[in-house]
Amino acid sequence: MTIEEQIKSLQDELRQHNYNYYVLDNPTISDYEFDMKLKHLQELEAEHPEFADVNSPTQRVGGAVTKNFETVRHGHRMYSLDNSYSKEDLLDWETRIKKLVDGPVQYTCELKYDGASISLTYENGNFLRAVTRGDGVQGDDVTANVKTIKSVPLQLKGDYPPKFDIRGEIVLPFEGFNKMNEERVEIGEEPYRNPRNTASGSLKLQDSAEVAKRPLECLLYNITGSGLNIKTQFESLEKARAWGFKVPDAAKLANSIDEVLEFIAYWDVHRHDLPYETDGVVIKVNSLQQQDELGYTAKAPRWAMAYKFKAEQVSTKLLEITYQVGRTGAITPVANLEPVELAGTTVKRASLHNADQIEKLDIRVGDTVFVEKGGEIIPKIIAVDFTQRPLQSQPTQYITHCPECQTPLVRQEGEAQHYCPNYNGCKPQIIGRIQHFISRKAMDIDGLGGETVTLLVNAGLISNYSDLYELKKEDVLPLERMADKSAENLINGIELSKSVPFERVLFALGIRYVGETVAKKLAKHYKTIDALTKATSEELINVDEIGGRIATSVISFFASDDNQEIINRLTSFGLQMSLSEEQLANQTDKLEGHTFVVSGVFHTVSRNELKKLIEDNGGKVSSSISSRTNYVVAGDNMGPSKKEKAEKLEIPIISEQDFLKMII
C-alpha cells in the first residue's frame, strides 16, 4: 500500500469511527485505539503534506485562529418561526393552511432544541462552510470552529446532491455543560450561566483549538437547495441521517392537529429526560410542494409553527419603574426587579409595555410580581401577588413628560403608547434614528456601531444621519477607544454605504411603520425618492399592502422641512435615491392592475422566479383565489379545489408558457 493509500485508508476509517461514536452513539473501538490511529495519521500527513485534506479527521483538533469573522450572505434566507402556546393557536394555524392548499395535510413534528442556529454548506459531499444565523439574511463565517464539532460530518456518504445547505442547532449537552462548570469552579472561575449561551459563545471564540475542547453537538433538521429530489420534510430528515448527519430521531409524522397535540403532550413531560435543552415543538407541513404553495410572510414560513412549552415562572420584588425613549419617540416603561434566577439567567429588568398594561395588572413599586420569559427570551411580568402588597402602596402614576428632554408626552387616539414629540431635540430619538440608519438591514456601515454613534452625538460631531457623510478621519480619532485603523475603517465604511440600494436607504430613513418589506414595496412602486415625496395619501393607499396608517406616516415624514433638508443632503452626498438602471431594466408595467395566483409545480422557471416576474412587471401575487383574482398560473399537480374555485368564479387558468408570453 502506498503512503497516499495509507493516508486515505486511515482517514476513511477514522471518519467511520467518528460517525459511530458521535452520531450513532455506538463506538466500535476504544478511545485509546482511536487516539493512536489519529496520531499515526497526523504523523503521516505532516511528513507528506502533498496528500493533506482540509476535511481530514485530523482537522477536528482545531488550531486556526480567527480574529475577524467574515460576514456572509445566506444563499437561502434563514427565517424565524411564528410561535403558538395553545391548542387554539394551532387550530387557527391549521385553518389558515387549509384555505391556501388543497387536499389532506400531514405534519412533521420535531423537538425545538435550544442552542445556536447554524447553516452548513456542502459541495460534492465535502463540508464547505458554516455560517451563523445572524439576522437571517447574512451571518458570520464560523467554519474553522464548527469543523471541530465531531458530529458535523466533513465528508458525506450516499446519494447526496452536488450542493446544498443544511440548517440545524449547535447545542451543548447537559452532561458536558456540567463537566465544564465543575472544571471552572475547581480553578476558581465563575461557572457558565446556561448551555444555550455557552454554545452560542463558543462559535465566536477566536481560537478553534479552544472550541475543540468543548463537547458541542450539531443537530440538523432542514435541507435547503435546488434540485434536491426530496418530496417531504420527513423524507429530508431520513436522507440527512443516511448522508451522515446527526438528526434527532424523535420526529414523527402526524395526520391531524390532534396527533400533533399528542406529540406535544408526550414531550412536555419527557423533555426533562433529554440530554439537551429543548423549549418546544416545531410543526411543519410535511409536503414540500404544499410548503412551496404556502410560502412566507415577511418574517416566517406560513408552513411551520413553533409550539412553546409553558414558560418557567418565578416571583420577585419590583424595586422601581423607569422609562425608556425609543427612536420613534415611543415611551417604554421598564420594571427594575430584585435579581432573580429564571431559565438559567439572572433577570433584573422586564418590559411593562405601556400605561394600559400597568393599569390592567395594577402593578406598583414594592409589589411582589410573577415573572416569566415570554418565548424563553424576553422576561415579562404576568401578574401581581396581591397577598404580598405593602399596606401603604399607591397606584402607579404614569409619567406625563419625557424622562430625557422633559417635553410633555402625547398619546394619539387608538395608540397604546405615549410619545415624546420632540423629534429633533430629544437625544435618545436622535441616537436611535442614527443607530437604525447604520444597522445591518439598512445602510450596514462597517466599522460603525451603536456605541460609536452615541459617542459621536455626545461629542457634537453629528446631530442626524446625514452628518455622517461629512465626517473626516481626524474628527473621529479623538473618540474614546478609537485607534487609527478603526477611524480609517469607519470613514471607509461610510463611503461604501453610498452604494446601498434605494429600498434599503428608504428603510434606513426610519419612517414610522415603514419596515423592510414596506420599504421594498414603496421603492418598487415609486422608483425614486422624488416621486414618493410627491405621493398623495390616496395614491399611497392604492399601493399593495399600504394602509392608511402607513400612508399618513409617510406623508407626515416628507412634509417635514427638516427631513426634506436631510434627504437633499443625502442625495448630494451620492446615496442611491432611485432604483438602479439594472433594477429598472427588469421592470415594466405590462401586468399593472392584474392579480395572479400561482399554483402547482413549474419547470421553465421556479415558483419564486414566477412570482418575481409578476411583481417586476407591475402585477400583484395573491396566495388565495377571490373575485379580485385576474389569472391563475397553473403548473403540474394544481390543487383540485383551487381549480374548482377558479372555474366557479370564471377566472382564466393559464400555463406558465401562457404567462411568459404575456411579458415578452
VODO-544186 format. One line per 4 residues: number of its first residue (from 1); their letters; for each residue x, y, z of C-alpha. Coordinates in pm, 1 decimal. Each point is the difference from the previous one (the first is absolute). Example, Ala and Ser with C-alpha at 12.3 -4.5 7.8 and 13.67 -1.06 7.14 Angstrom:
% VODO-544186
1) AS) 1230.0/-450.0/780.0; 137.0/344.0/-66.0
END
This chain:
% VODO-544186
1) MTIE) 0.0/0.0/0.0; 142.1/340.4/-98.6; 27.3/290.0/249.7; -288.6/175.9/-173.4
5) EQIK) -215.6/-313.2/27.9; 94.0/-41.0/369.0; -103.7/360.3/73.0; -328.2/-37.4/-192.0
9) SLQD) -77.1/-331.6/172.8; 65.6/144.0/346.3; -210.8/308.7/-74.2; -294.1/-216.8/-112.0
13) ELRQ) 32.9/-229.3/302.1; 14.4/288.0/248.4; -297.1/172.3/-163.6; -202.9/-317.7/49.1
17) HNYN) 108.5/-26.2/365.4; -92.7/365.1/54.3; -343.0/-68.6/-150.9; -49.6/-311.8/213.5
21) YYVL) 92.5/184.8/318.0; -150.2/347.8/-40.9; -301.6/-61.9/-223.8; -105.0/-359.9/66.4
25) DNPT) 122.9/1.4/362.5; 140.2/-348.5/-69.1; 383.7/-4.3/17.4; 174.3/-307.8/-144.4
29) ISDY) 355.6/70.5/126.2; 138.3/140.5/325.6; 93.3/367.5/42.2; 364.5/-105.2/32.0
33) EFDM) -4.2/-189.5/-332.1; -166.2/298.1/-170.4; 259.5/242.2/139.1; 288.1/-222.3/-117.3
37) KLKH) -142.0/-20.3/-354.1; -59.3/376.9/-4.5; 357.0/63.7/116.8; 135.7/-227.4/-273.3
41) LQEL) -206.3/186.2/-262.2; 126.9/336.9/129.0; 359.7/-122.5/-35.6; -58.2/-127.5/-354.3
45) EAEH) -170.7/323.8/-108.9; 280.1/209.4/153.9; 265.7/-203.0/-185.1; -197.3/8.8/-327.8
49) PEFA) -185.8/335.5/-20.9; -63.6/-59.7/-370.4; -271.4/-249.7/106.4; -163.4/234.3/255.1
53) DVNS) -378.4/35.5/0.9; -178.9/305.1/146.9; -275.6/-235.7/120.3; 229.4/-263.3/149.9
57) PTQR) -98.2/-126.8/351.6; 324.3/159.7/123.1; -155.4/342.8/-60.3; -244.1/-61.5/286.2
61) VGGA) 257.0/105.1/262.1; -13.1/363.4/-114.9; 286.5/245.1/13.6; -116.2/261.2/-250.4
65) VTKN) -33.7/346.7/152.9; -272.6/232.3/-133.6; 35.3/364.0/106.4; -285.2/138.2/-209.8
69) FETV) -294.7/-217.2/-101.0; -92.5/78.5/-360.6; -363.6/92.1/-67.6; -154.9/-234.5/-257.7
73) RHGH) -336.5/32.8/-173.3; -216.1/-311.8/24.7; -80.1/-162.4/-333.6; -350.4/-60.4/137.9
77) RMYS) -137.8/220.6/276.4; -21.2/-147.1/351.7; -348.1/94.9/119.5; -117.7/8.2/359.8
81) LDNS) -315.2/-190.1/104.2; -337.9/123.6/118.0; -82.5/-119.4/352.1; -310.3/-163.0/143.5
85) YSKE) -85.8/-77.4/361.4; -333.8/-184.8/-11.2; -216.2/-247.2/-190.4; -207.4/296.7/-124.2
89) DLLD) 309.8/160.7/-154.9; 76.9/-321.5/-189.5; -360.9/-43.0/-116.4; 1.7/358.9/-131.5
93) WETR) 326.3/-74.6/-182.6; -149.1/-319.0/-150.3; -306.7/196.0/-118.0; 223.6/254.7/-175.6
97) IKKL) 200.0/-279.2/-166.6; -305.9/-184.8/-128.4; -130.3/317.4/-163.1; 319.7/24.3/-204.4
101) VDGP) 78.1/-362.1/-99.5; -202.7/-285.8/-139.1; -37.5/-351.7/126.1; 95.3/-167.2/328.3
105) VQYT) 285.8/153.9/199.5; 255.2/-206.0/190.8; 230.9/152.7/259.5; 353.4/-80.7/110.3
109) CELK) 46.9/58.1/372.7; 353.4/65.9/124.1; 143.2/108.1/333.0; 119.6/361.3/16.4
113) YDGA) 353.4/-7.3/138.3; 131.4/304.2/183.0; 343.0/86.9/-136.1; 166.8/209.1/-269.5
117) SISL) -148.0/-19.2/-351.3; 246.4/-92.8/-274.1; 1.6/-48.2/-376.9; 245.5/-253.2/-145.3
121) TYEN) 86.5/-6.5/-371.2; 119.1/-317.9/-176.9; 140.8/-29.4/-350.2; 64.8/-338.1/-165.5
125) GNFL) -40.8/-164.9/340.4; 264.8/214.5/170.6; -58.8/245.7/283.2; 51.5/346.7/-147.2
129) RAVT) -120.6/265.5/243.2; -186.9/68.2/325.5; -185.5/329.1/49.5; -191.5/121.7/306.5
133) RGDG) -361.9/106.2/-37.5; 82.3/369.8/51.9; -301.8/204.0/-105.5; -126.2/-277.3/-227.8
137) VQGD) 130.2/171.3/-314.5; 370.3/-16.3/89.5; 208.7/-144.6/281.5; 358.1/-60.1/109.8
141) DVTA) 229.7/-259.9/-154.4; 96.5/-235.6/285.8; 129.5/-287.8/-215.7; 326.2/-54.2/190.5
145) NVKT) -187.0/-33.6/330.8; -282.8/-221.9/-126.9; 252.3/-232.0/-164.6; 110.1/-104.1/351.4
149) IKSV) -350.2/-130.0/89.9; 21.9/-377.5/-32.3; -364.8/-55.7/-100.4; 38.0/230.6/-303.5
153) PLQL) 100.3/-226.3/-291.2; 292.1/136.8/-200.9; -72.0/-244.8/-281.8; -339.8/-149.0/-84.6
157) KGDY) -99.5/-347.0/-114.6; -279.5/-124.2/-224.8; -210.1/177.2/-265.8; 45.7/360.2/112.3
161) PPKF) -71.1/291.8/-241.8; 296.5/186.5/-159.6; -57.9/311.4/216.4; -241.6/88.1/280.2
165) DIRG) -36.3/173.1/336.0; -116.4/-177.7/312.4; -124.1/189.6/303.4; 12.7/-103.4/360.1
169) EIVL) 85.6/88.2/355.8; 335.8/-7.2/177.8; -75.6/-124.3/352.1; 194.1/-75.0/315.3
173) PFEG) -128.5/-315.1/174.9; -70.5/32.9/374.6; 266.7/-256.7/88.3; 275.0/188.5/-184.4
177) FNKM) -123.8/335.6/129.9; 7.8/-121.5/361.3; 349.5/-144.5/-44.7; 124.5/332.8/-144.1
181) NEER) -143.4/183.0/299.4; 155.5/-243.3/250.0; 339.7/66.9/-156.5; -56.0/379.2/10.4
185) VEIG) -103.0/-3.6/366.0; 303.8/-216.7/80.8; 236.7/265.9/-136.0; -190.3/285.6/164.6
189) EEPY) -184.1/124.5/-312.1; -366.4/106.0/-17.5; -219.4/-282.9/-137.0; -176.5/49.0/-335.3
193) RNPR) -365.6/106.6/32.3; -174.2/-241.7/-238.8; 71.5/-243.5/-286.2; -165.3/212.2/-271.0
197) NTAS) 207.8/315.1/55.9; 316.5/-205.2/45.8; -57.9/-182.6/-330.7; -64.6/329.5/-179.3
201) GSLK) 308.7/163.8/153.3; 216.5/-297.1/-95.6; -61.1/63.7/-370.5; 163.6/343.9/25.1
205) LQDS) 315.1/-105.3/188.9; 305.0/112.4/-196.1; 204.4/-316.3/62.6; -162.6/-308.3/-153.7
209) AEVA) 217.3/-222.6/221.9; -197.1/137.0/297.4; -327.9/-81.6/-177.2; 125.8/-354.7/-60.7
213) KRPL) 24.5/-50.0/377.9; -370.9/68.1/44.2; -243.3/-294.9/-37.0; -225.1/175.1/-251.9
217) ECLL) -239.8/-192.8/-222.4; -182.1/94.9/-318.7; -359.8/-116.5/-51.1; -131.2/47.4/-357.1
221) YNIT) -359.7/44.4/-114.7; -39.4/184.1/-332.3; 151.5/-52.2/-347.2; -8.1/299.4/-235.5
225) GSGL) 102.4/21.0/-365.0; -115.2/-67.3/-354.7; -35.3/-329.1/-187.6; 1.8/-200.6/324.0
229) NIKT) -250.5/-263.7/-117.0; -168.5/-7.0/342.6; -378.7/10.9/32.9; -65.5/32.4/374.5
233) QFES) 154.8/137.7/318.2; -3.8/-346.0/160.9; 183.8/-145.4/-300.4; 258.3/281.1/25.9
237) LEKA) 72.9/-100.2/361.9; 50.2/-362.8/-104.9; 225.1/103.4/-290.6; 212.4/225.7/223.4
241) RAWG) 39.2/-283.9/249.8; 110.2/-235.6/-279.7; 258.3/253.0/-126.1; 166.6/4.0/344.8
245) FKVP) -164.4/286.9/188.7; -111.3/-20.6/360.9; -378.0/30.9/-35.7; -208.8/-47.7/317.3
249) DAAK) -224.6/-304.4/-29.4; -288.5/148.5/202.6; -164.6/136.1/-318.0; -343.1/-141.7/-78.1
253) LANS) -255.8/23.2/-282.1; -346.2/121.9/104.5; -321.3/-9.5/-203.9; -190.4/253.8/208.2
257) IDEV) 42.9/272.2/261.2; -127.7/-249.0/260.0; 298.7/-224.8/-78.4; 226.3/306.6/18.5
261) LEFI) -141.4/77.0/346.2; 67.7/-357.7/111.9; 365.5/45.6/-102.2; 14.2/331.6/188.7
265) AYWD) -160.1/-148.7/314.1; 247.2/-289.5/2.5; 308.5/218.8/-36.2; -122.2/265.4/243.9
269) VHRH) 52.9/-271.8/263.2; 291.3/-195.5/-148.3; 211.6/297.6/-112.2; 156.6/-4.2/345.6
273) DLPY) 155.6/-338.2/-86.2; 179.9/139.7/-305.9; 375.9/64.5/3.9; -51.9/349.9/-150.8
277) ETDG) -203.3/312.6/71.1; -328.1/14.7/-189.8; -270.1/264.5/26.4; -277.1/-127.9/-225.7
281) VVIK) -107.0/-185.2/-312.8; 26.7/112.4/-364.4; -289.4/-107.0/-221.8; 54.4/11.9/-377.3
285) VNSL) -228.7/-77.9/-292.6; 158.8/-323.4/-123.1; -47.1/40.2/-377.6; 268.1/225.0/-151.6
289) QQQD) -235.9/82.3/-286.6; -259.2/122.3/251.0; 274.1/193.6/180.1; 82.2/164.8/-332.1
293) ELGY) -368.1/89.2/-53.4; -26.3/152.2/348.6; 318.1/207.8/-30.6; 115.7/256.3/255.3
297) TAKA) -106.9/314.3/179.9; 262.8/275.4/38.2; 141.8/-178.2/307.0; -101.6/-366.0/6.2
301) PRWA) -111.4/-297.2/-210.2; -377.7/-47.9/-10.0; 55.4/-375.8/-3.0; 167.7/-28.4/341.7
305) MAYK) -93.7/84.7/355.8; 193.6/-24.8/327.0; -202.1/-116.2/299.1; 166.0/133.2/315.1
309) FKAE) -16.9/-197.0/322.8; -131.5/196.6/297.0; 260.9/250.2/108.7; 184.5/-25.3/328.2
313) QVST) -138.2/238.3/260.9; 138.6/159.2/317.2; -101.1/275.1/242.1; 210.7/298.6/100.8
317) KLLE) -35.2/357.3/122.4; -57.0/304.8/-222.9; 250.7/262.4/119.1; -60.5/284.4/-246.4
321) ITYQ) -168.6/92.0/-329.3; 216.6/193.1/-246.8; -82.1/120.6/-351.6; 193.5/-41.0/-327.1
325) VGRT) -33.0/215.1/-312.4; 19.2/-178.9/-336.2; 112.8/137.1/-338.4; -359.9/81.2/-98.2
329) GAIT) -59.4/178.7/332.7; -201.9/-293.7/139.6; 22.3/-28.0/379.3; 52.6/-348.3/146.7
333) PVAN) -39.7/-49.7/376.2; 253.4/-241.5/149.3; -30.6/-196.9/324.3; 323.3/-6.3/200.5
337) LEPV) -10.3/-317.0/207.3; 175.1/-157.4/292.7; 236.9/-237.7/-187.7; -144.0/-349.4/-38.9
341) ELAG) 107.0/-321.1/-180.5; -228.6/-89.8/-290.2; 58.8/-263.6/-270.9; 376.2/1.7/56.9
345) TTVK) 51.7/378.4/5.4; -14.4/275.5/260.3; -295.3/230.2/-70.8; 17.9/360.8/123.2
349) RASL) -233.7/178.3/-243.0; -324.7/-67.7/-183.7; -206.5/200.1/-249.2; -333.9/137.8/120.1
353) HNAD) -103.8/90.4/-359.6; -225.1/304.1/59.1; -226.9/189.1/241.5; -299.9/-226.0/-76.6
357) QIEK) 196.7/-311.9/98.7; 108.0/157.7/330.6; -359.8/98.5/72.6; -141.9/-336.3/-104.8
361) LDIR) 231.9/-196.8/232.7; -5.3/279.0/264.0; 378.8/-18.9/28.7; 157.5/213.0/274.3
365) VGDT) 350.0/60.9/133.2; 60.3/-229.2/298.6; -227.7/-275.0/-135.6; 100.6/-363.9/-13.6
369) VFVE) -49.4/-93.3/-364.9; 1.6/-320.3/-202.5; 252.3/5.7/-286.6; 34.9/-238.8/-291.8
373) KGGE) 206.3/-8.4/-316.1; -237.1/55.5/-289.9; 120.0/-224.4/-280.5; 297.1/-84.4/226.8
377) IIPK) 167.4/329.9/-95.2; -160.4/318.3/134.4; -95.8/3.8/369.0; -348.6/134.7/68.8
381) IIAV) -216.5/60.4/306.1; -318.0/-206.5/-25.2; -167.9/69.2/335.3; 26.3/158.7/345.2
385) DFTQ) -9.3/-194.8/326.3; -257.8/221.5/175.6; 36.5/-194.8/327.2; 352.3/148.3/28.9
389) RPLQ) -93.6/362.2/-81.1; 127.7/258.0/256.5; -275.1/179.9/194.4; 110.5/350.7/-108.3
393) SQPT) 15.7/-95.5/-368.7; -106.0/270.6/-247.8; -121.5/-51.2/-360.6; 262.4/68.6/-268.6
397) QYIT) -28.5/344.2/-155.3; 125.5/-18.6/-359.9; 245.5/277.1/-90.1; -131.3/307.2/-182.7
401) HCPE) 334.4/137.7/-129.1; 287.8/-154.8/-195.0; 259.5/-135.2/247.2; 281.4/123.7/-227.2
405) CQTP) -103.7/345.6/-126.0; -301.7/80.7/224.4; -229.9/66.2/-298.3; -370.0/-74.8/81.8
409) LVRQ) -93.1/-344.2/-134.4; -280.5/-58.9/-251.5; -221.4/-302.4/-55.4; -198.3/-22.2/-322.7
413) EGEA) -349.0/-144.6/-0.5; 14.3/-374.1/-57.9; 372.0/-18.1/91.5; 120.9/-209.7/293.4
417) QHYC) 322.6/192.9/56.0; 88.1/351.0/107.2; 242.8/192.6/-221.4; 246.6/281.7/42.7
421) PNYN) -70.4/243.1/-289.9; 342.0/170.8/25.8; 121.4/-171.7/-318.4; 312.7/210.2/-58.6
425) GCKP) 93.2/89.9/357.6; -35.0/-323.0/200.9; 341.3/-167.2/14.6; -111.7/-369.3/25.4
429) QIIG) -216.6/51.8/-310.2; 289.0/158.9/-190.2; 241.3/-279.7/102.4; -262.2/-269.6/-66.3
433) RIQH) -73.9/125.5/-352.0; 369.2/8.2/-89.7; 53.1/-348.2/150.0; -290.4/-126.4/-211.4
437) FISR) 145.1/173.2/-308.3; 337.2/-180.3/34.7; -148.8/-340.5/93.4; 68.2/-313.9/-201.1
441) KAMD) -331.5/-14.8/-188.1; 20.7/372.5/-75.3; 327.8/170.6/-101.3; 217.8/-269.4/165.0
445) IDGL) 291.6/237.0/63.7; 307.6/-207.3/79.8; 211.5/131.2/286.8; -283.8/201.8/154.1
449) GGET) -194.9/-142.2/294.1; -269.7/123.4/235.6; 246.2/106.2/271.8; 203.7/205.0/-247.6
453) VTLL) -318.5/175.3/-117.3; -67.8/103.1/361.4; 355.5/131.5/33.3; -32.1/197.4/-325.9
457) VNAG) -330.2/159.7/108.1; 125.0/78.1/351.6; 315.0/156.4/-146.1; -214.8/226.7/-217.7
461) LISN) 147.6/-143.8/-321.5; -337.5/-110.0/-140.8; -362.5/87.9/70.6; -169.9/-204.4/-275.7
465) YSDL) 100.9/-280.1/-234.4; 87.1/227.1/-291.2; 281.2/148.6/212.4; 180.4/-336.2/-20.6
469) YELK) 99.6/75.0/-359.9; 194.1/312.6/100.6; 213.1/-177.5/261.4; 375.6/-13.0/-53.8
473) KEDV) 255.6/-230.8/152.0; 143.2/278.4/217.6; -351.9/69.7/140.1; -44.4/-351.1/138.7
477) LPLE) 356.5/-77.7/114.3; -40.1/181.5/336.8; -298.5/-222.3/91.8; 40.4/-248.2/283.5
481) RMAD) 162.8/-332.2/-108.2; 39.2/125.6/-359.0; 329.6/-114.7/-151.0; 138.5/118.6/-334.4
485) KSAE) -108.3/-315.6/-185.5; -348.7/7.1/158.4; -47.0/363.2/-106.2; 107.5/-87.1/-353.9
489) NLIN) -239.8/-298.1/-13.4; -286.9/217.7/123.5; 51.9/267.8/-266.7; 42.8/-267.7/-270.3
493) GIEL) -317.6/-174.0/118.7; -198.0/324.8/-26.1; 133.1/57.0/-352.0; -86.0/-355.8/-111.0
497) SKSV) -356.7/36.5/129.5; -69.6/242.6/-284.5; -50.5/-302.8/-226.1; -274.8/-155.7/218.2
501) PFER) -313.1/-45.0/-218.5; -295.7/238.5/18.8; -241.5/-231.2/185.5; 247.7/-36.0/288.1
505) VLFA) 66.5/376.0/7.4; -377.5/50.5/25.1; -18.1/-247.7/289.8; 300.0/171.5/164.1
509) LGIR) -179.3/337.3/9.1; -200.0/-135.9/294.5; -349.5/103.6/-113.3; -242.7/-128.5/259.7
513) YVGE) -177.0/-323.9/-107.9; 225.4/-32.2/-308.2; 181.4/-324.1/64.1; 217.4/-201.4/-235.9
517) TVAK) -288.8/-146.5/-204.1; -196.8/326.7/-28.4; 316.9/184.4/-108.6; 48.1/-251.6/-283.4
521) KLAK) -364.3/41.5/-109.9; 26.7/380.4/-2.5; 337.4/1.7/-178.4; -127.8/-237.2/-264.5
525) HYKT) -320.7/197.7/-55.3; 138.4/356.0/0.2; 351.8/-77.4/-126.6; 144.2/335.5/123.2
529) IDAL) -3.3/195.1/326.6; -136.9/304.2/-186.7; -305.2/-190.8/-123.2; -63.6/-140.7/348.6
533) TKAT) 32.7/345.8/156.7; -276.8/132.9/-227.3; -239.5/-293.4/56.4; -343.7/76.2/143.9
537) SEEL) -166.0/-205.1/272.6; -249.8/-145.9/-251.5; 282.4/-105.8/-233.7; 194.8/-162.5/283.2
541) INVD) -300.6/-201.0/120.6; -36.2/-144.5/-351.2; 348.8/-151.7/23.9; -5.7/-371.1/89.3
545) EIGG) -4.7/-55.6/380.6; 13.9/373.1/84.9; -278.7/102.7/239.0; -118.3/331.3/137.4
549) RIAT) 231.1/-2.3/302.5; 312.6/-49.0/-215.1; -118.9/257.5/-256.6; -55.1/263.0/272.6
553) SVIS) 345.6/-68.3/147.0; 172.5/29.7/-341.7; -181.7/326.9/-82.0; 89.3/139.4/343.5
557) FFAS) 367.5/-95.0/-36.0; 45.6/170.0/-336.9; -203.8/305.7/108.1; 275.2/86.3/250.0
561) DDNQ) 240.8/269.9/-124.9; 274.5/-148.2/219.2; -45.0/-344.1/-159.3; -1.3/148.9/-348.7
565) EIIN) 327.0/178.9/74.2; 155.5/-327.0/123.7; -115.1/-185.6/-314.1; 142.1/276.2/-221.3
569) RLTS) 332.5/-28.7/179.0; 2.8/-382.7/-31.3; -72.3/39.2/-371.8; 284.2/250.8/-40.1
573) FGLQ) 237.6/-242.6/176.5; -77.6/-262.1/-265.3; -233.7/-245.8/176.0; -229.5/-209.6/-222.3
577) MSLS) -331.7/185.6/-9.8; -149.0/-197.6/-289.6; -5.7/-353.4/-132.5; 315.3/-90.7/-191.8
581) EEQL) -0.8/-23.5/-380.8; 32.4/-377.4/33.5; -308.5/-16.9/225.7; -196.4/230.2/-229.5
585) ANQT) 104.0/-198.8/-307.6; -175.0/-305.8/142.9; -321.5/185.3/83.4; -301.6/79.5/-216.8
589) DKLE) -364.2/86.3/62.2; -131.9/-267.8/-239.5; -192.0/-174.5/279.2; -104.8/309.8/193.7
593) GHTF) -345.0/-35.1/155.8; 3.3/-380.5/-29.5; 4.7/-243.8/291.8; 139.4/-352.0/-45.8
597) VVSG) -20.1/-319.1/205.4; 279.9/-251.7/-62.5; -75.8/-369.6/60.8; 173.2/-328.8/-81.5
601) VFHT) 349.7/-108.6/-103.3; 185.9/187.4/-276.5; 283.7/-98.1/-234.4; 115.2/298.4/-209.6
605) VSRN) 37.0/228.6/303.9; -35.4/-68.2/372.6; -303.2/115.2/197.5; 201.7/280.9/164.0
609) ELKK) 136.3/115.8/-338.1; -355.2/-0.4/-134.5; -121.5/219.3/287.1; 293.0/237.5/-51.6
613) LIED) -81.2/28.1/-372.2; -358.9/92.6/87.4; 112.1/271.1/243.4; 279.5/126.9/-230.2
617) NGGK) -260.6/57.3/-268.8; -237.6/191.8/225.0; -232.2/-284.3/99.9; -105.5/-114.3/346.8
621) VSSS) 37.4/-353.3/140.0; -273.9/-130.6/229.9; 6.5/-325.2/196.9; -372.7/-74.9/-34.7
625) ISSR) -258.9/20.6/-275.8; -273.9/261.4/33.6; -224.2/210.1/-223.4; 292.7/247.5/-24.3
629) TNYV) 229.1/-262.3/-161.4; 60.4/59.6/-371.7; 201.9/-311.6/-90.3; 102.7/-332.8/151.8
633) VAGD) 338.7/-120.7/-127.0; -26.4/-379.7/23.9; 284.5/-248.7/0.8; -2.3/-377.7/47.5
637) NMGP) -200.9/-134.7/295.1; -211.4/311.9/42.0; -237.3/-54.4/292.5; -350.9/-112.3/-106.9
641) SKKE) -179.7/241.3/236.3; 194.8/297.0/-140.1; -87.4/-111.9/-352.2; -365.8/-38.7/98.1
645) KAEK) -10.2/344.9/165.0; 166.9/166.6/-300.1; -248.7/-161.1/-237.3; -293.6/96.3/223.1
649) LEIP) 115.8/364.8/2.6; 79.0/-22.5/-375.9; 363.2/99.9/56.0; 230.0/-90.9/-292.6
653) IISE) 239.9/-287.6/78.4; 321.5/38.8/-201.6; 319.4/-206.5/-31.8; 347.2/132.6/80.6
657) QDFL) 64.6/23.5/-376.2; -316.4/209.8/-44.3; 120.0/225.9/280.0; 351.4/40.6/-143.6
661) KMII) -153.6/111.4/-331.4; -185.2/277.0/188.4; 326.1/166.8/104.4; 199.3/-31.7/-324.0
END
